[in-house]
């Protein structure tokens, strides 16, 4: 029998630790679970566990992220024909899910500011996903002369109701009436919120570039499948403190791929996959495919896609955007407002001229 390589051994051990941790968390809950017991269950040393995960919380997030990726559609789930019925289906699928191992997630998020800010920004990205699906299904109308309407505030309100209901289901069993939660979310589809998006006041200048773009395949959390990243469009490399900037590229009308990066990939990478996957899966179940957001989201825990976009070092504050055309990077910007700068500029005449001079 051929010996496993070091990478294969590490991957096998990681899988064993995840299985053992899932069993331990299910039996004891997050607080009472012990890393030593998880190591015994996995038939590994404590050091082997820590070589794959920096701590118990990182392991907990990884277990929850794997469970979210394996989520099955709710029984009798069917997409809605309009925003109201789609929101009802989204809420119904949400409330019938058992909090299960995730019941300790809110307390772990609240316990550490290093987790709270990324979590808040992940919810902003979730709200954008849900809003875009609603907007594609029932485009909101704007009064003459008014800015384009959007559904982000409506989506935030829906997610507020659903996350709150889940926490109360754990904290006060029997208090939450699921039918009322679903009905409330349906009625939010018709609630006027006077919601519109304004571009950032200050943006950096998009700079012309002529660089190769060969990122290979990635896993799109929005559609739940591997994808080949496009040869044309905007790629936004965003740290977990800057995820709300994705909307700045989307509202400019560009085809956008968000590459989410973090300075703490072992712990915050799984959290990002968990939070995005849960809402993206709900959108796929509750909305027809024609309404799915035209947005790709990739968690780049190894920084490989960021490197392909020319971003050598990443942090949670990273915001870099590049425009890709015909398989090459033709424009880029970095810093606050970079997403809007690159998406809005496209190959505007000044950028095109600069690009032609440097080509």
N, C-alpha and C positions, 0 to 999 in steps of 0.2 A: 504494500500500500504506500503510495507516494506521500511524502511528508508535506504538511501544509506550510505555505510560506508564512512569514511573520504577519503580513497583512491579512491573510486568510485566517490565521489563528486569532488575531485581534478581532476580526469581524465575527467569528464563531463565538468568542468569549462575550462580545458585546450582546449578541443575540441571547445567549444564555442568561446574562445579567438582566436583560429586559424582561424575559419570561419570569425569572425568579422575583424580580421587583414587582411585577404586576400581581403575582400571587401574594406577596407580603403586604402590599398596599391594600389589596382586596380584603385580606383577613384582619389586618390591624389598623388600617387607616394610615394616613401620612405621618401623623405625629408619633404614633407608637411603633412604626416600622423601624427596624434596625438594619444598618448596613452590614453588620456582622452576620445577621441571619440571612440577608439576601445573598451574601457570599457563600454561606453554607448551602443554601438552596441551589445555587448555581454550580456548586462543587468547585469553587475557585477561592483564591485568597482575597482578603480585604484589599490588598494592594492592587489586585487585578481589577476589582470594581472601580477603584479610584483612578486607575490608568485609563479607563474609558469614560468616566464621569467625574467631574470635580467635586460633587457633593450629592447629598440625598435629594435636594430640591431639583438639581439638574436631571437626576435620574427620574424623578417624578414627572417633570415636564416631558421628558422623552417618552415615558410610558403613555402619557395622555396623548401626545402627538401621534404615536403609532396607532392608538385606539381610534382617534379621529380619522386617520387615513383609511381605517378598515370599516368605517361606519356604513351600515346597511340602510337602504331607503326605508322610511317608516311604512308599515303595512297600509295598503290602500292609498298611498300617496299618489297624487296626480297634479301636474302643473296647472296653475290658474290661467284663465283666459284673459283676465284683465288685472290691473294692479291690486284691486280689492281682493279678488279671490286668490291671487298669487300670494299676497301678504298673509291671508288666512291660512293658506297651505304651509307657508314658511313658519308661521307661529305654531300651527298644529304639530308639525314635525318636531319643532323645538320642545314644546311642553310635554310631549309624550316620551321624550328621551329621559332615561333615568340619569340623574347626576352622577351616580355610581362613584368611580374613583375620583372624579373631578370635584367632589364636594368640598375638598380642602383647598382648591385652587384660589378662591377669592381671598382667603386669609393669608395665603402665601404671597399673593400679589400685594396686599396691603401692608405686609410686614416689612417690605424693603423698597425704598425709593428707587433703587437701581432697577427694580422690576416694574414699579408703578408707571413710570414715564413711558417705557416701551409698550406696556400693555395699553395705555391710553392712546398711543399713536397707532397701535394695531387695530383698536376699535375704530379709529378714524378711517383706516383703510377698509375695514369691514363695512362701515356705513357707506363709503363710496361705492363699494361693490353692489350693495343692496339698492342704493339709489340709482345707479346706472341701469340695473335690471328693470326697475320700475319705470325709468324714463324711456327705455326702449320699448317697453310694453304699452305704456300710455304716456306719450310725450307731453310734458306740462306746457301749458300755453302762457305766454307773457303778454301783458297789455301793450298796445302800441307805444313804442319809444322806451319801454322798460328793459332792463337787462334780462338776459335769458334766464328763465326759471329753472330750478333744479329740485331734487328730492332728497338732498342730503340731511336736512333737519328732520324730515319725516323718518328717514331710515335710522337716524340717531335715536329718535323717540321710540321706534319699534324695538331697537336693540336694548334701550334702557328698560322698557317694560319686560322684555324676555329675560334679560340677565337678572333683573330684580326679582322676577317670579321664581327663577331657579334658586336664588339664594334663600328666598323665603320658604320654598318647598323643603329645603334642608333645615332651616332654622326654626320654622313654625309649621310642622306637618299638619295638613288639613286646612290651613288658612287660605291657600291659593285655590281658586276655582278655575281650572284650565279653560273651560268654555268661555268664561268672561275675559280671560287674557286673549284668547283667539279673536273673540268678537271685537275687543278694543283695538287690536292690531288691524283688523279689517277696516274699521271705521276711520283709522288714521289715514287711509288712502284718500279720503275725501276731505280731510281737515285742512283748511287754508292756513298756510304758515308763512306766506310772503317770503319765500326762500329764493335767493339768487346768489350767484358767485361773482366776486369782483377780482380782477387780476391783481397781482402784487404791485405795490407802488414803485418799488425799485427792483430792477433785475440786472444781473451782469450782462455784458455784451457776449453774444455767441461768437466764438472764434472759428474761423475756417480751419479744417484739418484734412489730411489725406493719409489715413492710416488703415491697416488691415483690420478686418472684422471676421473672426473665425471662432465663435464661441462653442460650437458643437451643440449637443443636445442638452436640454434641461427639463425639469419637471415643473409644469405649470399647475399651480395650486387652484387656479380658477376653474380649470376644466378637469383637473384630477388626472392628468396624463402627461407622458413625456412629449415634448414638442421640440422641433427645430426652430431656434430663434430666427426671426425674420431678417431678410436681406435689406429691408427698408423699414423705417420707423424711428421712434425715439426710445432709447434705452436709458432709464433713470436708475442710477445706482444710489440707493437711499439707506442711510443708517436708520436704526430703529427709533431714533429721536426725530427723524425728518420724514416719516412716511406720509404725513398729511400733504406733503408737497406733490404727491402723485397726481392730485386733482389739478394742479397747475398745468401739467402736461396734457391731461385728458381734456380739459375744457378748451384747450387751444386747437382741438380737433385732430390731434396726432394719433397714430397707432402706437400704443405705449406698452413697453415691457418694464415692469418694476423689478429690479434686482435688489432684494432686501439683504443688507449686510449688518454685521454687529461686531463690536470689539470683544464680546463674550459669547462666541458661537456655541460653546459646549452647553451653556445654560439657556441663553436667550434665543438661540437658533430653534430649538424644539418648541419653546413658547410661541415663537412666531408661526411656525408650521401649525401648531395646535389652533391658535386663535383664528387664523385665516382659513384653515381647512374646514372648520366647523361651519362658518357662514357660507363659504363657497359651496360646500356640499348641500346646504339648505337651499341656496339659490338654484343649483342644478336640479333639485327635486321639485321646487315650487314654481319655477318659471320655465316656459318653453325654450328650447335651444335658441330660437331666433332672438330671444330677449337676454341671453347671457351677455355679460359685459364684454366689450371688445378691449380687454385689458388682460395682459399676462402678468402673473406674479410668481417670481421664483425666489426661493430662499437659498442664498449663496453662502452657506456656512463655511465653505473652504476658501472663499474669495476668488475662485477661478474665473467666474464670469466678470467680476469687477476687474480683474487683471486683463481680461480680453478687451474690456472697454478702456484700458489704459489707466486704471486706478490701482496703483501698486499697494497702497496701505489704506485700510478702512477703519472707521470707528462708528459709534452710534450717531455721530453728528455729520457723517458724510452726506453730501448732496452733489452729485456729478451727473450731468446729462450729456449724452452724445446722440447725434442724428446719424443714422445709417442709411446709405443709399447705394443700391446695386452692390451690396456686400462690402462696402468700405465706410469707415467713419469719416464724415465730411464736415461735421461741425461739433463743437463741444462748449460747455460752460461749467463752472463749478461755483459752489457757495450758494447762499440763500437766493432763491429765485432762478436757479440754473434750469430747472425743469421747464418753467414757462419760457425762459429766454430761448432755449433750443427748440422747443415745440412751436412757439409762435414765429420764430425767425424762419424755420424751414431752410430752404435755400433761397432766401430773399436776395434781391439783386446785389446788395452790398456784400453779403456772405458769399454769393456765387462768384462775384468778381474777385474777392479775396482768395477764394478757393482756387480759381483759375490761375491766379498769379503764383500760388504756392504749389500747384500741381506739376 
